Amino acid sequence: MVKVPILIREGASRLFVSVQARSIRRAVEIAKARYPGADVRTSFPINAEVFFVEEPGSGVARLGRG
């Protein structure tokens, strides 16, 4: 499992979320399903200290607006 920071853009609004999934690709898919129609991208750099996780999570957590 990995925890990936994702940037969500809808118009002029930006939102950063953290998605926990089996892969980076799956994390982006989860975010796209949660925010249909938005521009969804992985936010770099990825924090290596929290990238790998052992327990499954609930999916998406909000980090804040940019």
C-alpha positions, 0 to 999 in steps of 0.5 A: 500500500502507498499513500500518494498526494494528489492535486485536484483542480476544478476551474480556479479551485485547487485541492490537495488530497492524500489517497491510500491505495495499492499503487500510484495508478490506483490512487489516481483512479480513486481520486478521479472517481471521487472528483469526476470532471476535475483535473487529477494529478499526482503531486510531487515530490512524494514524501518518502517517510509516509509513502509506504503504509502497512494498513489499508485506509479509507481511501481519500483524505483532504489535505487543504486548498492550494 
